[in-house]
Amino acid sequence: MMISDEDLRAMIEDELDDIADDALLRGESDQPEWEPEIDSQAVLRVLLRLEEELGVELSEDIVPVGGYDDRTACVRAMVDESKRALALAQRDAGAEVSS
């Protein structure tokens, strides 16, 4: 599966927006300064959506304890891990075909 960085970013940003909207609906719009911008539960939710949409398994190692301090770092890490997983899946698929 080939997907552009822009499409990956859009998918991740969309899920992060959905998470923020859900928090607003629950009345959790105020975030204490000491909390990361993207907590680890949100990162896991994004990871699961990416796995479902891309059809690959992503490493849980990209989910830092506590989460990400800012959205940009989260998106960058998710894009990089998605690209790594897609390349690995493509390589493995090529190996199966040639066997």
N, C-alpha and C positions, 0 to 999 in steps of 0.2 A: 504494500500500500504506500503510495506516495502522497504526501500532504505537505503543503508549504508551511514555513515558519509562521506566516501571517495567519493561516487558518488554525494552526495550533494555538497561537496566542488568543485568537478570537474565541476558540472553544473554552480555553482556560478562563479568560476574562468573563465570558458569559456565565460560567459556573460560579465564579467569585461574586458576580453581580446577583445571581440567584440566592447565594448564601447570605449576602448583605440584605436583600429584600426579605428573606425569611426571618432574619434577626429583627428587622423593623416590625414585621407583623407580630412577632412575639414580644415587642416592646423593649428590645435589647439594643437600642440605638446608641446609648452612651457606653463608650469603652474606656476603662481606666487607662491612664498613661503607661502603667507598668506592663500591660498586656501587649503581646505582639499584635500587629495589624491583622495577620492571617494566622489563626491558631491551628494547632495540629489536627483538630477534628475537621476543619475546613480543608486543610491540605489533603487529608485522607479522602474526603468527599470528591475533590477534584481528581485525585489519583484514580479513584474507582470509575468516575465518568470517562476519563481518558482510556482506561483499560477496556471499558465496554465499547466505546466508539472506535477505538483503533484496533481492537482485537489482539492486543499484546499485553504481556505482564510487565508492569513497571516495578522498579525496586522501591521497597519501603524505606530504604536508606535515605531517600530524599525528603522524608518527613522528619524534620528536626524536632527534638523535644521542645515543646512549647509552641512551635510554629515559626513563621517568618516575621521579621520586624517590619518589612514593607512588601507591598504588593509586587513591585518590580522584581525583587529577588525571588519571590515565589514563582512568578510567571517564567522567569529566566530558567530556574532550576527545572520546572516542569517541561518546558520546551526542550531543554537539553536531554533530559531523561527520556522523553518521548521519542526524540530522534535516535537516541542510542538503542532503545528497545526495538524501534522499527527497523533499524539497520541490522540488528542482530537477528530479528525474525526473517528478514529478507535473505540474509546470509544462510540461515538454517534451512530456509525453503529451497534455496539453490543447491545446498548440499544434499537434500533429500531427492531432488530431481536427478542429480548426477549419479546417485548411488545405484 
